[in-house]
Amino acid sequence: MVGVIPDTEARELPDRYVHLIRPGDWDKPPGFSQALAWWLNGGEDEAFFERSMGPSGSLAPTSVAYRFADFIEDANVSTAATDAVRDASMALMPEVVGAGLFVATARKANPVAALYYGLGAERSAMLPGWFGDFLLSADEVRAALPRVEEALLMSDAQRGTALSRITDWMTAMGDTPDCDAAGLIDAPLRVIRHAAEAGSGVAAFSRWY
């Protein structure tokens, strides 16, 4: 979910819920630092998927794909403070998907993991926040926009590769082979551009039900 919220709220929300932070809330699971180093230093080039029974066979994830899925899951843990900020942000977003709101839904497969796998480490590092989770004021939106554009505006060949990788992830890791791969690339940029023009903040996060 990526959506615009009022600038004042974007600036005030963290302080409003800081009292909910508890010791250990920001501790990462064992092995997280090693997984981050692996991803940033060429992990994307390893074999995430393989086809059974030749080129026409079904696509199956390897241990590398599961490692990356766990890494993305561990990147933004659920705490009382983060849940409160996410709930408050969601209540402030537009009610209808459009210029100011994008929602990607899927069973099993994580759209954030799909996007980051599709873009690769270098491009995804240009996106704001921490692996799909961010809260930006209007000033921060405007500052982040050039890097977001650099990450998401690609040549035809680069975009084709990213779309193919996103589709592979959503097909093999879940049951969404007809996912809107292009939307995962285009819609966050659309929302951030809309916020920059409107002087709004932006919040982004994942919710699992």
N, C-alpha and C positions, 0 to 999 in steps of 0.2 A: 504494500500500500504506500503510495506517494501522493501527498495532498497538500494544498495550500492551507495555511492557518494565519490568523491575524499576526502582524509583526509584534505587537505588544505581548501577546500570549507566547509567542516563540521565545521572546527574551526573558519572560518571567517564569515559565513553567519549571525549569530546572531548580530554581530557588524555592519554588512552592512545595516541592516534594523532596528536597534534600534531607529532611528530617527522617525520611523512611530508609535511608541508606544504612546498612548494617555491616559490621566487620566481616570481611570475606566476600562481600557482594561482587567485587571486581576481580577476584582471584580466577585465573584461567585453569582449566583442567590440566592434569599432567600430560605433557607431550605437546601442548598447544604451541609453545614457542618453536619447537622443532618443526611442527607442521607448517607454521607460518614461514619459517625460513625455507622449507622445501618448496612451498608454493611460489615464493618470491624469486627463487633461484632455479627456475626451469621445470618445476613440477608439472606445469601445464602440458609439457611435451611428452609426458609418459602416456602409456596406453590406458585410457579411462574405460574404453569399451572394446569389445571384440564380437565378431559375428560367428555364430555357430553354423556349421554345415555350409561354409562357403559364402560368397558375396550376397546371396539372396536370403541367407539365414537371418534369424532374429538377432537383435542387438542385445548384448548382455554386459552389465557392468563388471569391471575387474575390481580387485582390492584397492586399486588407486582411486577409483571413483568413490568407493565407500569411505576411504580416508578423507577425501575432499568434502564429502557430504557431512561427515562428523565434524570436520574442522569448521565448516560454515555454521553448523548447528551450535558449536561451542563458542563461536565468536561473540554472540549477543545473548547472554543468558537472561532468563526471566527472573527479576527480583521485584520486591514490593515497589521500589522506586521507579524502575523502568516500566513496570506494568501501569502504574499510576499516570506516568507521563504519556504513555501510549494511549491509554483510555481517554485522557483529557484531550490529546491531539486529535483522536478519531472523532470526538464529539464536536470539534471545531472545523473539521473538513467539510467541503461541500457534500450534499446528500446524494448527488447524482454524478456518475462518472462523466468526465468531460475535460475541458481545458485545465481545470484545477484539481482533478482527481484521477488517479489511475489505481486500479485494483487488479492484481493477477491472482487467480485462484487455481488450485490444483490439488489433486489427491496424491499423497505420498511424496512426490517430487517437490523440491524446494525451488521456486522460481528465482530466488536470489542466487542460489548455487548455480543454476542454469545460466544466468546472465554473466556471472563472474567467470565461469568456465568458458562461456562463449567469447568473452572479451579477452581473456587471458590476464596475466598478472600486471603487465605494464599499463594497459588501458584501464583495467578496473581500479588500479591504484589512484587514478585521476578523479574518481568519483568521491564525493564528500562522505564524511562519516566513517563508519567502521562496518564494512561488509553488509551494506544494505540498511543500516540503521543510522539515522541522523536527524537532527533538529537544528534548523538554520533560521536566523533572523533575516530580515530583508537585506541588510547590509551584507551578511554572509552569503545569501543567495546570489547577489550580484557579483561578489568576489569569486564564488565557486563556478559561475556559469561558463567562463571561458574554458576551464579545464573539463567540465562536463561535455561541452561541445567537442573538444579535442578527443575525448574518449569515445563518444557515440557517433560522431560524424566520420564515416569511413569511406574509403574507395569501394567500388562495386565488388572487387575481389575480396577485400577484407570483410565487408559486410556479409558476403556470401559464406565465408568461412565461419563467421560468428553465428549466423543463422543456422547453419548446419550443425554446429556444436550444441547450440541451445536445443534444437529439435532432438538431437541424439540424447541429451540429458533428460528431457521431459518424457521421452519415449521409453528409455531403458530404466530410469530410476523411478518412474511412476507409471501412470496409465493415461497420459495426456499426449498422444502422438499428434493431435491436431491443435496443439497449443499455438497461441499467437506469438510466435518467436519474434516477429518484427515489432510487435507491441512492447515487448520487454526492452527493446533497444530505444524505440522512438518515444514512448509515452513518458518515461521519467524526464527526458529532455523537454518535452512539451510542457509538463507541469512546472518545471524549474524556470523555463522561459516565461511562462504565464505569471509566475510569482515575481520574477524580476521586473516585468512590465507593470504589474499592479502594486509593487511595493509591499508584498506579502512575505511571510515566512513560509517554510516548507518543513514538513515532518515525513519521515519514511521509516517503516518498520514492518516486521512480519508478525502475524498472529496465527496460532494453530488451534484448531477446534477439534 
